Amino acid sequence: MGPLGEPVAARVTRWDRGLPQYEVGHHDRVRRIREAASKLPVLALCGAAYEGVGVAACRAAARQVLA
């Protein structure tokens, strides 16, 4: 079909109770939290509050604590 041109309008929809919508500065805040938590080797952080919402993040945190 080829190029369709520029959009005429756009809309951003945020679904209430959907996937997390991190605010500006989130990654820096998480970096500082992780740096502080790294001083406690038996503590691992995971979950949607930090980054990612999958089971893989929880599994990685469990491995970190067990190591």
Jmol script that loads the backbone (N, CA, C; Angstrom):
load data "model"
ATOM      1  N   MET A   1       0.810  -1.184   0.000  1.00  0.00           N
ATOM      2  CA  MET A   1       0.000   0.000   0.000  1.00  0.00           C
ATOM      3  C   MET A   1       0.860   1.257   0.000  1.00  0.00           C
ATOM      4  N   GLY A   2       2.034   1.198   0.589  1.00  0.00           N
ATOM      5  CA  GLY A   2       2.882   2.377   0.625  1.00  0.00           C
ATOM      6  C   GLY A   2       2.578   3.267   1.818  1.00  0.00           C
ATOM      7  N   PRO A   3       3.294   4.372   1.902  1.00  0.00           N
ATOM      8  CA  PRO A   3       3.100   5.292   3.032  1.00  0.00           C
ATOM      9  C   PRO A   3       1.673   5.837   3.066  1.00  0.00           C
ATOM     10  N   LEU A   4       1.172   5.993   4.267  1.00  0.00           N
ATOM     11  CA  LEU A   4      -0.192   6.484   4.444  1.00  0.00           C
ATOM     12  C   LEU A   4      -0.230   7.936   4.909  1.00  0.00           C
ATOM     13  N   GLY A   5       0.922   8.540   5.142  1.00  0.00           N
ATOM     14  CA  GLY A   5       0.951   9.917   5.603  1.00  0.00           C
ATOM     15  C   GLY A   5       0.974  10.022   7.117  1.00  0.00           C
ATOM     16  N   GLU A   6       0.985  11.247   7.604  1.00  0.00           N
ATOM     17  CA  GLU A   6       1.022  11.507   9.042  1.00  0.00           C
ATOM     18  C   GLU A   6      -0.360  11.309   9.662  1.00  0.00           C
ATOM     19  N   PRO A   7      -0.410  10.855  10.923  1.00  0.00           N
ATOM     20  CA  PRO A   7      -1.709  10.719  11.575  1.00  0.00           C
ATOM     21  C   PRO A   7      -2.384  12.082  11.743  1.00  0.00           C
ATOM     22  N   VAL A   8      -3.667  12.081  11.685  1.00  0.00           N
ATOM     23  CA  VAL A   8      -4.443  13.305  11.852  1.00  0.00           C
ATOM     24  C   VAL A   8      -4.689  13.570  13.336  1.00  0.00           C
ATOM     25  N   ALA A   9      -4.821  12.501  14.130  1.00  0.00           N
ATOM     26  CA  ALA A   9      -5.074  12.634  15.565  1.00  0.00           C
ATOM     27  C   ALA A   9      -4.479  11.423  16.277  1.00  0.00           C
ATOM     28  N   ALA A  10      -4.232  11.572  17.568  1.00  0.00           N
ATOM     29  CA  ALA A  10      -3.719  10.465  18.383  1.00  0.00           C
ATOM     30  C   ALA A  10      -4.318  10.567  19.770  1.00  0.00           C
ATOM     31  N   ARG A  11      -4.426   9.429  20.445  1.00  0.00           N
ATOM     32  CA  ARG A  11      -4.972   9.405  21.796  1.00  0.00           C
ATOM     33  C   ARG A  11      -4.194   8.381  22.617  1.00  0.00           C
ATOM     34  N   VAL A  12      -3.831   8.752  23.837  1.00  0.00           N
ATOM     35  CA  VAL A  12      -3.176   7.837  24.770  1.00  0.00           C
ATOM     36  C   VAL A  12      -4.207   7.432  25.806  1.00  0.00           C
ATOM     37  N   THR A  13      -4.378   6.138  25.988  1.00  0.00           N
ATOM     38  CA  THR A  13      -5.329   5.630  26.969  1.00  0.00           C
ATOM     39  C   THR A  13      -4.572   4.847  28.026  1.00  0.00           C
ATOM     40  N   ARG A  14      -4.785   5.182  29.272  1.00  0.00           N
ATOM     41  CA  ARG A  14      -4.177   4.438  30.373  1.00  0.00           C
ATOM     42  C   ARG A  14      -5.277   3.616  31.032  1.00  0.00           C
ATOM     43  N   TRP A  15      -5.080   2.307  31.037  1.00  0.00           N
ATOM     44  CA  TRP A  15      -6.087   1.414  31.593  1.00  0.00           C
ATOM     45  C   TRP A  15      -5.926   1.345  33.103  1.00  0.00           C
ATOM     46  N   ASP A  16      -6.975   1.700  33.816  1.00  0.00           N
ATOM     47  CA  ASP A  16      -6.963   1.611  35.268  1.00  0.00           C
ATOM     48  C   ASP A  16      -6.745   0.154  35.667  1.00  0.00           C
ATOM     49  N   ARG A  17      -5.830  -0.072  36.574  1.00  0.00           N
ATOM     50  CA  ARG A  17      -5.479  -1.411  37.072  1.00  0.00           C
ATOM     51  C   ARG A  17      -4.859  -2.287  35.996  1.00  0.00           C
ATOM     52  N   GLY A  18      -4.304  -1.685  34.975  1.00  0.00           N
ATOM     53  CA  GLY A  18      -3.608  -2.437  33.937  1.00  0.00           C
ATOM     54  C   GLY A  18      -2.139  -2.573  34.292  1.00  0.00           C
ATOM     55  N   LEU A  19      -1.308  -2.691  33.300  1.00  0.00           N
ATOM     56  CA  LEU A  19       0.129  -2.770  33.533  1.00  0.00           C
ATOM     57  C   LEU A  19       0.614  -1.457  34.136  1.00  0.00           C
ATOM     58  N   PRO A  20       1.701  -1.517  34.918  1.00  0.00           N
ATOM     59  CA  PRO A  20       2.175  -0.297  35.569  1.00  0.00           C
ATOM     60  C   PRO A  20       2.597   0.760  34.548  1.00  0.00           C
ATOM     61  N   GLN A  21       2.335   2.010  34.889  1.00  0.00           N
ATOM     62  CA  GLN A  21       2.730   3.150  34.073  1.00  0.00           C
ATOM     63  C   GLN A  21       3.742   3.936  34.906  1.00  0.00           C
ATOM     64  N   TYR A  22       5.021   3.673  34.674  1.00  0.00           N
ATOM     65  CA  TYR A  22       6.060   4.309  35.480  1.00  0.00           C
ATOM     66  C   TYR A  22       6.162   5.789  35.148  1.00  0.00           C
ATOM     67  N   GLU A  23       6.402   6.596  36.162  1.00  0.00           N
ATOM     68  CA  GLU A  23       6.507   8.032  35.981  1.00  0.00           C
ATOM     69  C   GLU A  23       7.936   8.416  35.649  1.00  0.00           C
ATOM     70  N   VAL A  24       8.126   9.642  35.194  1.00  0.00           N
ATOM     71  CA  VAL A  24       9.453  10.154  34.878  1.00  0.00           C
ATOM     72  C   VAL A  24      10.313  10.077  36.139  1.00  0.00           C
ATOM     73  N   GLY A  25      11.515   9.567  36.005  1.00  0.00           N
ATOM     74  CA  GLY A  25      12.421   9.427  37.139  1.00  0.00           C
ATOM     75  C   GLY A  25      12.367   8.068  37.802  1.00  0.00           C
ATOM     76  N   HIS A  26      11.471   7.208  37.330  1.00  0.00           N
ATOM     77  CA  HIS A  26      11.296   5.892  37.962  1.00  0.00           C
ATOM     78  C   HIS A  26      12.583   5.072  37.921  1.00  0.00           C
ATOM     79  N   HIS A  27      13.236   5.044  36.784  1.00  0.00           N
ATOM     80  CA  HIS A  27      14.436   4.200  36.647  1.00  0.00           C
ATOM     81  C   HIS A  27      15.556   4.668  37.576  1.00  0.00           C
ATOM     82  N   ASP A  28      15.725   5.979  37.736  1.00  0.00           N
ATOM     83  CA  ASP A  28      16.732   6.481  38.673  1.00  0.00           C
ATOM     84  C   ASP A  28      16.381   6.118  40.113  1.00  0.00           C
ATOM     85  N   ARG A  29      15.113   6.216  40.466  1.00  0.00           N
ATOM     86  CA  ARG A  29      14.654   5.855  41.810  1.00  0.00           C
ATOM     87  C   ARG A  29      14.914   4.372  42.073  1.00  0.00           C
ATOM     88  N   VAL A  30      14.597   3.521  41.111  1.00  0.00           N
ATOM     89  CA  VAL A  30      14.819   2.081  41.269  1.00  0.00           C
ATOM     90  C   VAL A  30      16.311   1.782  41.386  1.00  0.00           C
ATOM     91  N   ARG A  31      17.131   2.489  40.615  1.00  0.00           N
ATOM     92  CA  ARG A  31      18.587   2.286  40.690  1.00  0.00           C
ATOM     93  C   ARG A  31      19.088   2.591  42.104  1.00  0.00           C
ATOM     94  N   ARG A  32      18.631   3.692  42.689  1.00  0.00           N
ATOM     95  CA  ARG A  32      19.058   4.055  44.046  1.00  0.00           C
ATOM     96  C   ARG A  32      18.568   3.034  45.076  1.00  0.00           C
ATOM     97  N   ILE A  33      17.360   2.551  44.907  1.00  0.00           N
ATOM     98  CA  ILE A  33      16.823   1.537  45.822  1.00  0.00           C
ATOM     99  C   ILE A  33      17.639   0.257  45.712  1.00  0.00           C
ATOM    100  N   ARG A  34      17.940  -0.151  44.491  1.00  0.00           N
ATOM    101  CA  ARG A  34      18.720  -1.384  44.304  1.00  0.00           C
ATOM    102  C   ARG A  34      20.133  -1.246  44.863  1.00  0.00           C
ATOM    103  N   GLU A  35      20.728  -0.082  44.720  1.00  0.00           N
ATOM    104  CA  GLU A  35      22.060   0.141  45.296  1.00  0.00           C
ATOM    105  C   GLU A  35      22.021  -0.019  46.814  1.00  0.00           C
ATOM    106  N   ALA A  36      21.009   0.541  47.448  1.00  0.00           N
ATOM    107  CA  ALA A  36      20.872   0.403  48.896  1.00  0.00           C
ATOM    108  C   ALA A  36      20.605  -1.051  49.280  1.00  0.00           C
ATOM    109  N   ALA A  37      19.760  -1.733  48.532  1.00  0.00           N
ATOM    110  CA  ALA A  37      19.419  -3.129  48.841  1.00  0.00           C
ATOM    111  C   ALA A  37      20.594  -4.070  48.606  1.00  0.00           C
ATOM    112  N   SER A  38      21.519  -3.699  47.724  1.00  0.00           N
ATOM    113  CA  SER A  38      22.655  -4.575  47.434  1.00  0.00           C
ATOM    114  C   SER A  38      23.559  -4.745  48.650  1.00  0.00           C
ATOM    115  N   LYS A  39      23.436  -3.881  49.630  1.00  0.00           N
ATOM    116  CA  LYS A  39      24.222  -3.999  50.861  1.00  0.00           C
ATOM    117  C   LYS A  39      23.673  -5.084  51.781  1.00  0.00           C
ATOM    118  N   LEU A  40      22.506  -5.596  51.456  1.00  0.00           N
ATOM    119  CA  LEU A  40      21.885  -6.677  52.227  1.00  0.00           C
ATOM    120  C   LEU A  40      21.761  -7.895  51.315  1.00  0.00           C
ATOM    121  N   PRO A  41      22.735  -8.799  51.331  1.00  0.00           N
ATOM    122  CA  PRO A  41      22.762  -9.896  50.353  1.00  0.00           C
ATOM    123  C   PRO A  41      21.581 -10.856  50.433  1.00  0.00           C
ATOM    124  N   VAL A  42      20.866 -10.874  51.532  1.00  0.00           N
ATOM    125  CA  VAL A  42      19.719 -11.791  51.635  1.00  0.00           C
ATOM    126  C   VAL A  42      18.415 -11.114  51.224  1.00  0.00           C
ATOM    127  N   LEU A  43      18.516  -9.921  50.654  1.00  0.00           N
ATOM    128  CA  LEU A  43      17.330  -9.199  50.216  1.00  0.00           C
ATOM    129  C   LEU A  43      17.363  -9.055  48.702  1.00  0.00           C
ATOM    130  N   ALA A  44      16.279  -9.419  48.069  1.00  0.00           N
ATOM    131  CA  ALA A  44      16.144  -9.231  46.626  1.00  0.00           C
ATOM    132  C   ALA A  44      14.807  -8.553  46.370  1.00  0.00           C
ATOM    133  N   LEU A  45      14.798  -7.639  45.437  1.00  0.00           N
ATOM    134  CA  LEU A  45      13.589  -6.884  45.120  1.00  0.00           C
ATOM    135  C   LEU A  45      13.061  -7.308  43.765  1.00  0.00           C
ATOM    136  N   CYS A  46      11.761  -7.486  43.670  1.00  0.00           N
ATOM    137  CA  CYS A  46      11.160  -7.811  42.384  1.00  0.00           C
ATOM    138  C   CYS A  46       9.700  -7.394  42.413  1.00  0.00           C
ATOM    139  N   GLY A  47       9.116  -7.342  41.255  1.00  0.00           N
ATOM    140  CA  GLY A  47       7.703  -7.014  41.169  1.00  0.00           C
ATOM    141  C   GLY A  47       7.461  -5.770  40.344  1.00  0.00           C
ATOM    142  N   ALA A  48       6.219  -5.483  40.125  1.00  0.00           N
ATOM    143  CA  ALA A  48       5.812  -4.387  39.261  1.00  0.00           C
ATOM    144  C   ALA A  48       6.255  -3.025  39.796  1.00  0.00           C
ATOM    145  N   ALA A  49       6.469  -2.908  41.094  1.00  0.00           N
ATOM    146  CA  ALA A  49       6.892  -1.621  41.648  1.00  0.00           C
ATOM    147  C   ALA A  49       8.292  -1.240  41.183  1.00  0.00           C
ATOM    148  N   TYR A  50       9.078  -2.217  40.774  1.00  0.00           N
ATOM    149  CA  TYR A  50      10.462  -1.951  40.386  1.00  0.00           C
ATOM    150  C   TYR A  50      10.619  -1.941  38.870  1.00  0.00           C
ATOM    151  N   GLU A  51      10.403  -3.058  38.252  1.00  0.00           N
ATOM    152  CA  GLU A  51      10.493  -3.163  36.797  1.00  0.00           C
ATOM    153  C   GLU A  51       9.983  -4.532  36.385  1.00  0.00           C
ATOM    154  N   GLY A  52       9.114  -4.564  35.475  1.00  0.00           N
ATOM    155  CA  GLY A  52       8.604  -5.828  34.982  1.00  0.00           C
ATOM    156  C   GLY A  52       7.508  -6.408  35.848  1.00  0.00           C
ATOM    157  N   VAL A  53       6.674  -7.198  35.223  1.00  0.00           N
ATOM    158  CA  VAL A  53       5.528  -7.761  35.925  1.00  0.00           C
ATOM    159  C   VAL A  53       5.463  -9.274  35.808  1.00  0.00           C
ATOM    160  N   GLY A  54       6.506  -9.883  35.281  1.00  0.00           N
ATOM    161  CA  GLY A  54       6.446 -11.308  35.018  1.00  0.00           C
ATOM    162  C   GLY A  54       7.012 -12.172  36.124  1.00  0.00           C
ATOM    163  N   VAL A  55       6.743 -13.455  36.020  1.00  0.00           N
ATOM    164  CA  VAL A  55       7.244 -14.444  36.960  1.00  0.00           C
ATOM    165  C   VAL A  55       8.763 -14.547  36.858  1.00  0.00           C
ATOM    166  N   ALA A  56       9.322 -14.293  35.687  1.00  0.00           N
ATOM    167  CA  ALA A  56      10.774 -14.396  35.499  1.00  0.00           C
ATOM    168  C   ALA A  56      11.529 -13.477  36.446  1.00  0.00           C
ATOM    169  N   ALA A  57      11.019 -12.286  36.708  1.00  0.00           N
ATOM    170  CA  ALA A  57      11.681 -11.364  37.630  1.00  0.00           C
ATOM    171  C   ALA A  57      11.693 -11.927  39.039  1.00  0.00           C
ATOM    172  N   CYS A  58      10.620 -12.570  39.446  1.00  0.00           N
ATOM    173  CA  CYS A  58      10.557 -13.182  40.777  1.00  0.00           C
ATOM    174  C   CYS A  58      11.519 -14.358  40.873  1.00  0.00           C
ATOM    175  N   ARG A  59      11.596 -15.135  39.811  1.00  0.00           N
ATOM    176  CA  ARG A  59      12.513 -16.277  39.786  1.00  0.00           C
ATOM    177  C   ARG A  59      13.960 -15.800  39.875  1.00  0.00           C
ATOM    178  N   ALA A  60      14.287 -14.723  39.170  1.00  0.00           N
ATOM    179  CA  ALA A  60      15.645 -14.173  39.210  1.00  0.00           C
ATOM    180  C   ALA A  60      15.972 -13.674  40.627  1.00  0.00           C
ATOM    181  N   ALA A  61      15.010 -13.061  41.291  1.00  0.00           N
ATOM    182  CA  ALA A  61      15.237 -12.581  42.651  1.00  0.00           C
ATOM    183  C   ALA A  61      15.469 -13.747  43.608  1.00  0.00           C
ATOM    184  N   ALA A  62      14.715 -14.820  43.455  1.00  0.00           N
ATOM    185  CA  ALA A  62      14.903 -15.999  44.303  1.00  0.00           C
ATOM    186  C   ALA A  62      16.292 -16.604  44.081  1.00  0.00           C
ATOM    187  N   ARG A  63      16.712 -16.669  42.838  1.00  0.00           N
ATOM    188  CA  ARG A  63      18.054 -17.190  42.547  1.00  0.00           C
ATOM    189  C   ARG A  63      19.130 -16.330  43.182  1.00  0.00           C
ATOM    190  N   GLN A  64      18.930 -15.011  43.162  1.00  0.00           N
ATOM    191  CA  GLN A  64      19.897 -14.085  43.744  1.00  0.00           C
ATOM    192  C   GLN A  64      20.038 -14.358  45.245  1.00  0.00           C
ATOM    193  N   VAL A  65      18.934 -14.551  45.939  1.00  0.00           N
ATOM    194  CA  VAL A  65      18.972 -14.791  47.367  1.00  0.00           C
ATOM    195  C   VAL A  65      19.615 -16.146  47.661  1.00  0.00           C
ATOM    196  N   LEU A  66      19.279 -17.154  46.870  1.00  0.00           N
ATOM    197  CA  LEU A  66      19.823 -18.488  47.109  1.00  0.00           C
ATOM    198  C   LEU A  66      21.317 -18.570  46.813  1.00  0.00           C
ATOM    199  N   ALA A  67      21.801 -17.713  45.916  1.00  0.00           N
ATOM    200  CA  ALA A  67      23.243 -17.704  45.589  1.00  0.00           C
ATOM    201  C   ALA A  67      23.973 -17.071  46.742  1.00  0.00           C
TER     202      ALA A  67
END
end "model"
wireframe off; spacefill off
backbone 0.3
color backbone group
